[in-house]
Amino acid sequence: MSEVDGSYLVARTLKEENTECLFYLMGGPNYEIINNSEDLGIKTYDFRHEQAAAMAAHAYSRVTRKPGVTTAASGPGTLNLLTGQYNAFIDCAPMITLGGAGPVKDFYRGGFQEIDQVSIFEKVSKATFRPTFAHQYPQVISHAFRISQSGRPGPVLLDIPKDVQQNEGNIPFPDEVRVPGYHPWTDPDMQNTGRAVELLLSAKKPIILAGGGVIISSAFAELQSIAELLMITVVTTFKGKGAFPEKHPLSLGPIGMHGHAEANKLMTEADCVLAIGTRFSDRSVGTFEEFEKNLKIIHMDVDPAEIGKNQTTSVAVVGDVRTSLRIFGKLLMDKAVRASDDNPWLKHVKETKQYWRENLKIHPGEMGAAKILRKLRELLPKESIVTTEVGQHQMWASLFFDAIHPGTFFSSTGLGTMGWGFPAAIGAKTARPDVPVVDIAGDGSFNMTEHSLATAVLEDLPVIVFLINNYSLGMVAPVSYTHLTL
């Protein structure tokens, strides 16, 4: 093998890991990586702000369920990726962040744009690395991809010093990558799964709560199969919106702050919840103590750290939720369980749902958010991908725009970052150029990343911004200050 430099090794390893896209803002410490990536056939997307590049990579990863890759220059450039990194971290999205850094020889000498990026990113990353020799790049970057995708997904930072990129040598690529000491447990406990089945079958007023983990693990078919087998109503968290088709008769839509009135009411009346891939965030459950009162909780999650963190759990099933649901369904079939649709609880659910749908006031001729978003739903193909900004319009989208096709609705949930939706729509379009991609936006949130219009135009990424304009930051403005236009 002829001599190559470190920047080529970075790009070549990205290619070996089947990276399709690189989202970036170019600077001195990363332009050689970008150029080498382009030469190797990786499509690169140039943004006008690093934060938007990271948001696009985040959305790409949520649509494809494989790591999006982003890079920026040193100091302020990499620090501008921080908000996007934390979005990916809290929303459990796999992502690889290549932080630009100055030369190793200048570390800790107060050089230009020098800052300890690794320490800053540690709290918002699944792992952080700073390889200081070029020959380390293939192994370390491949490690980062494994860590990012396995178990509970998340972003990984790799700090790439400028002088190491320029080191040359004859460096082989590993045939096999192993990550010593890192073996996330994903196989569910059979005994606890059996206990969960018994507890759910003994409930008089059961309900299923689907979180973002259902989407991450692509457990759509398994969830729907169990819901239909047992005739159990399904609610979702806001991040879980799209885990279960919202036109389905058993769907009640989201609960919590972004939730439907009927979903929240029935959640308070249930005696047992099968909670799948959810953190039980305050946005979903409100007051933790009130939520779990008189409620038995079966919690399925790949991350044992989430068990019992926010809610008291009656039965915990730790493992990949898709695998857990498959075993759960098999145990139900072995018991020859099939529920009827005439039980009192299901009848009450239907009546409550019908009552709230009929009593939601939408005045004829008035162009309100409900009417606008329901019309948008009628016009868009069911497989269209929708992102949202953060604010009042995000609430309306949760309430009035039904997610029908699995995994087609995305928002900044855990962090609630204004400006997320538009660069996210661009990232989603790179992942799925074959379907319409729409950003449901508010004027305040869209203003924060509208510079990404340049990227959308120059990179020929035709996303649609559906702008609901109330001339304010509607969540915090006095009611008298707001009015709604398109």
Secondary structure as UniProt FT lines:
FT   STRAND          4..5
FT   HELIX           6..16
FT   TURN            17..18
FT   STRAND          21..24
FT   TURN            28..30
FT   HELIX           31..39
FT   TURN            40..41
FT   STRAND          43..46
FT   HELIX           50..64
FT   STRAND          68..72
FT   TURN            74..75
FT   HELIX           76..79
FT   TURN            80..81
FT   HELIX           82..90
FT   TURN            91..92
FT   STRAND          95..101
FT   HELIX           104..106
FT   TURN            107..110
FT   TURN            112..113
FT   HELIX           117..121
FT   HELIX           122..124
FT   STRAND          127..129
FT   HELIX           134..136
FT   HELIX           137..149
FT   STRAND          155..161
FT   HELIX           162..165
FT   STRAND          168..169
FT   TURN            180..181
FT   HELIX           190..202
FT   STRAND          206..210
FT   HELIX           212..216
FT   TURN            217..218
FT   HELIX           220..230
FT   STRAND          234..236
FT   TURN            239..242
FT   TURN            246..247
FT   TURN            249..250
FT   STRAND          251..254
FT   HELIX           256..258
FT   HELIX           261..269
FT   STRAND          272..276
FT   HELIX           282..285
FT   HELIX           288..291
FT   TURN            292..294
FT   STRAND          296..301
FT   HELIX           304..306
FT   TURN            307..309
FT   STRAND          315..318
FT   HELIX           321..334
FT   TURN            335..336
FT   HELIX           344..359
FT   TURN            364..365
FT   HELIX           369..379
FT   TURN            382..383
FT   STRAND          385..388
FT   HELIX           392..400
FT   TURN            406..407
FT   STRAND          409..410
FT   TURN            418..419
FT   HELIX           421..431
FT   TURN            433..434
FT   STRAND          437..442
FT   HELIX           443..449
FT   HELIX           450..452
FT   HELIX           453..458
FT   TURN            459..460
FT   STRAND          464..469
FT   TURN            474..476
FT   HELIX           479..481
//
